[in-house]
């Protein structure tokens, strides 16, 4: 009977619809745990992070990320990388086993970085560093500004000439879905359609028409007319840039996920399937 009484005191978290794990607190804890594992001051920890994140954060930033702010994704990943070889010490604060931490680490192990906005991503990760030297680039979105506006025509031209393939899938500027997105973002009719047509024209006139004739088929331009949910760039079956389209928010203000392909069932695989689904429903442009 004692066991029955004990069982009635158990609470199944799945039945608590308002339960949410404290992911932000967990992120702060993991950053502090990594620094403690290395036995570094906040100033020395900042110097250790610098080679991996491209800048040296002030010690005040480290203190803020460990206590009140949200640690940036690249900082958190870098911290765990440099601390991965340090011996585990169960006496360190914040290192107690945490089921939620394990679950999150396993479920999102292929997410390398998270940026709050696309503009933050662009400022921190130059697109040429991702695309230069690639052999296969597959992109699906609205106007594909990262490729058409942020990545130079000459670079893309060289990429194609040197044997790379680029599959570019735009939201159809003549379709109904782009009109719905214009309305949702508060643009006048034709605004996003004109931008998309301009970007398609850039690829056609300034890249595809100028590469050797034998190489032109390696730059594929297509359009689709589906409700837009993500802007996706897949690079060499290794890296995925995934940017959601949120209700009432401009694309530039939406988050960006950087995902690495390190499993057979993670987010990279899922977004690859999304791209393939969209590509199959597209049609060649002109």
Protein Blocks (a to p, Z undefined) as FASTA:
>chain_A
ZZmmmmmmpccfklmmkbccdfklmmmmmmmmmmmmnopafklmmmmmmmmnopacdfkl
mmmmmmmmccdfklmmmmmmmmmmpccdfkbghiaccfklmmmmmmmmmpmbdcfbfklm
mmmmcfklmmgopabdcdddfkommmmmmpcfklmmmmmmnopacddddddfkbmklmmm
mmmnopaehklmmmmmmmmmmmmmmmmmmmcfklmmmpccdddddddfbdcddehhlacc
dddddehiafklpccdddddfbfkbmklmmmmmmmmmmmmmcceZZ
